[in-house]
Amino acid sequence: MTASEDASSAEAIERKLRAISAVLADPAATAHERANAQALKLRLERQLRAHESQKQERTDVMFRFGRAIRAIKQSTSTPAPKGDWTDHAFRLGRMLRNGLRK
């Protein structure tokens, strides 16, 4: 499931819960309608909690994955010291190149 599908399914469950709550609040609803609405409400609330816990697990996994990637990106080797022979060779080459152009 993608993030948009997760959001849409959670929103659909919440819409159904609002509709069922409206049935429960309706004074003209019969006892059978109220019993059915109550059973549906409990089932949908369980679905919504399960959906949120799965979302939380995926968030935790992605957080740990991001931390691992950040640790990998950080170099474990020491950086090259400033002023080593390659810096001098680069500057010498640049001076020669600029001198030959003129």
C-alpha positions as CSV (number, residue, x, y, z in Angstrom):
1,M,0.0,0.0,0.0
2,T,1.2,3.5,-0.8
3,A,0.9,6.4,1.5
4,S,-2.0,7.9,-0.4
5,E,-3.9,4.5,-0.2
6,D,-3.2,4.4,3.5
7,A,-4.6,7.9,4.0
8,S,-7.6,7.2,1.8
9,S,-8.5,4.0,3.6
10,A,-8.1,5.7,7.0
11,E,-10.3,8.5,5.8
12,A,-12.9,6.1,4.5
13,I,-13.0,4.3,7.9
14,E,-13.4,7.7,9.7
15,R,-16.3,8.7,7.3
16,K,-18.0,5.4,8.0
17,L,-17.6,5.9,11.7
18,R,-19.2,9.4,11.4
19,A,-22.1,7.9,9.5
20,I,-22.6,5.2,12.1
21,S,-22.4,7.8,14.9
22,A,-25.2,9.7,13.2
23,V,-27.4,6.6,13.2
24,L,-26.7,6.1,16.9
25,A,-27.6,9.7,17.6
26,D,-30.8,9.6,15.6
27,P,-33.8,9.3,18.0
28,A,-35.9,7.7,15.3
29,A,-33.6,4.7,14.8
30,T,-35.0,1.4,15.9
31,A,-33.3,-0.9,18.5
32,H,-32.1,-3.3,15.7
33,E,-30.6,-0.4,13.7
34,R,-28.8,0.8,16.9
35,A,-27.5,-2.7,17.6
36,N,-26.2,-3.1,14.1
37,A,-24.6,0.4,14.2
38,Q,-22.9,-0.4,17.5
39,A,-21.5,-3.6,16.2
40,L,-20.2,-1.9,13.0
41,K,-18.8,0.9,15.0
42,L,-16.8,-1.5,17.2
43,R,-15.5,-3.4,14.2
44,L,-14.5,-0.2,12.4
45,E,-12.7,1.2,15.5
46,R,-10.7,-2.0,15.7
47,Q,-9.8,-1.7,12.0
48,L,-8.7,1.9,12.5
49,R,-6.5,1.0,15.5
50,A,-4.9,-1.9,13.5
51,H,-4.3,0.5,10.6
52,E,-2.7,3.1,12.8
53,S,-0.5,0.5,14.5
54,Q,0.7,-0.7,11.1
55,K,1.4,2.9,10.1
56,Q,3.4,3.4,13.2
57,E,5.5,0.3,12.6
58,R,6.3,1.5,9.1
59,T,7.2,4.9,10.4
60,D,9.6,3.3,12.9
61,V,11.2,1.2,10.2
62,M,11.7,4.2,7.9
63,F,13.2,6.2,10.8
64,R,15.7,3.5,11.6
65,F,16.5,3.1,7.9
66,G,17.2,6.8,7.6
67,R,19.5,6.8,10.6
68,A,21.4,3.8,9.1
69,I,21.8,5.7,5.8
70,R,23.1,8.8,7.6
71,A,25.6,6.7,9.5
72,I,26.8,5.1,6.2
73,K,27.1,8.5,4.6
74,Q,29.5,9.7,7.3
75,S,33.0,8.8,6.2
76,T,34.9,6.5,8.5
77,S,38.2,7.3,6.9
78,T,40.2,10.4,8.0
79,P,39.9,13.3,5.6
80,A,43.0,14.1,3.5
81,P,45.3,16.6,5.2
82,K,45.5,20.1,3.8
83,G,48.7,21.0,2.1
84,D,49.8,17.5,0.9
85,W,51.7,17.2,-2.4
86,T,48.6,16.8,-4.6
87,D,47.5,20.4,-3.6
88,H,50.9,21.7,-4.7
89,A,50.8,19.8,-8.0
90,F,47.3,21.1,-8.7
91,R,48.3,24.7,-8.1
92,L,51.5,24.3,-10.2
93,G,49.4,22.8,-13.1
94,R,46.9,25.6,-12.9
95,M,49.7,28.2,-13.0
96,L,51.3,26.5,-16.0
97,R,48.0,26.3,-17.8
98,N,47.1,29.9,-17.2
99,G,50.7,30.9,-18.2
100,L,50.5,29.0,-21.5
101,R,47.1,30.7,-22.4
102,K,48.6,34.2,-22.2
